[in-house]
């Protein structure tokens, strides 16, 4: 009886650890997306959502960051 309970408890803990490990990446991605969304202006959010609907949020983030860099470089150019 003891060993049955011990094995059942160990198996339950093992399942919980595996599930937590699998969902950790999902939670991390959601937090990263939310943090990035907080840095965007209203126009950039609309652009982000439209790009995100075509692909992943990482692709949309990269495209918006490229656009920001391009605008920054244009602003630095003399004359």
C-alpha positions as a printed Julia matrix, in Angstrom:
79×3 Matrix{Float64}:
  0.0    0.0     0.0
  2.81   2.39    0.87
  4.64   1.82   -2.39
  1.47   2.26   -4.46
  0.85   5.65   -2.87
  4.49   6.6    -3.22
  4.59   5.72   -6.92
  1.27   7.49   -7.55
  2.52  10.64   -5.79
  5.84  10.55   -7.62
  4.06  10.07  -10.96
  1.73  12.99  -10.23
  4.64  15.27   -9.36
  6.48  14.2   -12.49
  3.44  14.98  -14.66
  3.06  18.41  -13.03
  6.73  19.25  -13.6
  6.56  18.2   -17.26
  3.38  20.21  -17.87
  4.87  23.28  -16.18
  8.0   22.97  -18.3
  5.96  22.7   -21.5
  3.8   25.71  -20.69
  6.7   27.86  -19.47
  7.64  28.77  -23.04
  4.03  29.79  -23.73
  3.95  32.11  -20.7
  7.34  33.6   -21.58
  6.19  34.35  -25.13
  2.99  36.0   -23.9
  4.94  38.22  -21.49
  7.47  39.21  -24.14
  4.67  40.09  -26.58
  2.84  42.14  -23.94
  6.03  44.0   -23.01
  6.71  44.79  -26.64
  3.12  45.95  -27.22
  3.5   48.38  -24.3
  6.34  50.15  -26.12
  4.34  50.81  -29.29
  2.45  53.93  -30.27
 -1.18  53.64  -31.39
 -0.25  53.64  -35.09
  2.48  51.08  -34.52
  0.01  48.85  -32.65
 -2.36  48.86  -35.61
  0.53  48.07  -37.93
  1.74  45.35  -35.55
 -1.68  43.68  -35.39
 -2.06  43.65  -39.15
  1.43  42.18  -39.64
  0.91  39.71  -36.82
 -2.24  38.33  -38.43
 -0.12  37.27  -41.44
  2.67  35.67  -39.4
  4.03  35.32  -35.89
  4.45  38.18  -33.45
  8.25  37.88  -33.65
  8.13  38.59  -37.38
  5.91  41.61  -36.78
  8.26  42.84  -34.05
 11.25  42.53  -36.38
  9.5   44.44  -39.16
  8.48  47.27  -36.83
 11.98  47.49  -35.36
 13.45  47.66  -38.86
 11.03  50.46  -39.7
 11.99  52.33  -36.5
 15.7   52.02  -37.36
 15.06  53.28  -40.89
 13.17  56.31  -39.59
 15.92  57.03  -37.07
 18.57  56.93  -39.78
 16.55  59.24  -42.02
 16.2   61.72  -39.17
 19.99  61.7   -38.63
 20.84  62.45  -42.25
 21.92  66.03  -42.81
 19.99  68.3   -45.02
